[in-house]
Amino acid sequence: VYISAQTPYKTQTFAENIKTLQIGVNDDKYLLPIIDIDGHDVLRIRFDEMSHEAHSYGYKVIHCNADWTPSNLSTNEYLTGFTTGNITDFNLSQITTFLYTHYKFELPNSDISFKISGNYVVIIYEDNDVDKPIAQACFSIVQPKVSVNATIRGNTDTELSGRLQQIDFDLMLNGYNVRDINSELKVIVRQNNRFDNEVTGILPTYISASKLSYSNNKALIFEGGNEYHRFDISSVYAASEGIATIRYQQPHYEAFLTQDKVQTSKTYMHNFDVNGKFVINYQESVENSDIEGDYLYVHFMLPMKEPFLDGQIYLGGDLNNNLFNDNSRLQYDFNAGTYYKTMLLKQGGYNYQYWFVQKGAKKANVEKVEGSYWQTGNEYTIYVYHRPWGERYDKLVAVKSIQ
């Protein structure tokens, strides 16, 4: 089943047989896919196709506006070299119950490099058919011109030390020329790489010649939420954290997670998490987890006496690219009195949360199931785009992540 590439672009897969799409920087497991245009870092894109059959995959790079819609630039304005490439680096899985082929490539590479900063998407397709993507991955190229100093605090304008977090930040212009701040700059703030509750269209509360301040802005108040649940399926021989039991049900392994519960406690409990990310890892690996790690059916369970009637429950986290769709929505079993979801996941460590999305809402609510606390450790990323008067694209002139 193919779905055409959708804009605004988001990192996601479109074909059933494509799993574990990852885009990251070098070999760092936790960095967001952002590289400096003048640096030496590379983006690594990788995915599995669930067979040992031969496939011919290619990719195409598209420049995007700040809102992830395609920009009006022609490819020779943003790329040096070719505009498309073939994925020639692939390996078959070894001694796994699920057969798969692991594909990977890097950007920039000897065929393609970037001329300008901004948002980009790489579209991956099969048999030279660009209109039938199997996956797409979003990334950003930054050319730092301004710097950002940011803080997170718990006492917001709307409540004192409760469930919410306020972001305040200053943009230091460092002599960089912006003629009309309100029309030329676009600032976007994202929590844990989520798109549903990202904040856009914010204006500075205070402007001086060298600094723009964004403080006490009601739009920059976020739900604190709670730390992510975590589980580790890097070994099928030991039920580690978050796992009730792992069973071999011929011909595959299944992992049953410990049952989660709706959080009614008013007290915050600290728990180390990686803000929704996941890491592929196979404990018994000899050389390479990417082709030695197996796939397991992972069962999520959230017991509740009755389902929510005014909305749906989704699994939040990078394991679903933070999207609300059939892949992330939980079903309710009336007989068992529980929400449940089964996913096919590769061996490693995962973070997830239960998100409630009210009917008609675009934004998830974490508090309804997980609780919400101002002390929760979240990662906030501030993106600063600049489109000078008369220019045709959004330059990315600063990115800052804080926790």
Number of C-alpha atoms within 10 A of each C-alpha: 8 13 13 12 20 12 11 12 20 20 20 22 23 20 16 11 13 19 22 19 22 22 24 20 20 16 11 10 14 14 14 18 19 21 22 17 19 13 9 9 15 19 21 18 20 20 21 24 21 18 16 14 10 10 13 11 18 20 22 17 23 21 28 24 21 26 15 17 18 18 18 12 14 10 15 12 12 18 19 15 13 14 16 17 17 16 16 12 11 17 15 20 23 17 11 13 15 18 18 24 21 21 20 17 20 18 17 17 13 10 13 17 16 21 14 18 23 27 27 25 21 21 23 27 23 17 11 16 13 17 14 19 24 24 25 24 21 20 21 23 23 23 19 16 17 18 17 19 14 20 13 21 14 21 15 22 13 11 11 12 14 17 23 23 27 23 23 17 19 19 19 18 17 12 11 11 13 15 11 10 15 12 13 15 22 21 19 18 23 20 22 22 21 19 16 16 17 19 17 16 11 17 18 17 12 11 14 9 10 12 18 19 20 19 17 15 18 13 14 22 20 20 22 23 25 26 26 24 21 22 19 24 31 24 18 21 12 12 19 16 14 18 20 12 15 21 15 11 9 8 8 14 17 23 25 18 22 16 15 17 13 14 14 12 10 11 10 15 12 11 12 11 16 20 26 26 22 22 19 19 21 24 15 14 14 8 9 13 20 23 22 20 26 27 23 23 18 19 17 21 19 19 18 17 10 12 17 12 8 10 13 18 27 26 24 24 25 21 22 22 21 23 21 20 11 9 14 22 22 21 17 21 14 12 6 11 14 20 22 18 18 18 17 14 19 25 23 20 18 26 22 24 21 26 25 24 20 16 10 8 11 12 16 21 21 20 20 17 20 23 21 26 23 24 21 22 22 23 16 22 20 22 21 26 24 22 19 18 11 6 10 12 22 24 25 28 21 21 24 14 18 15 14
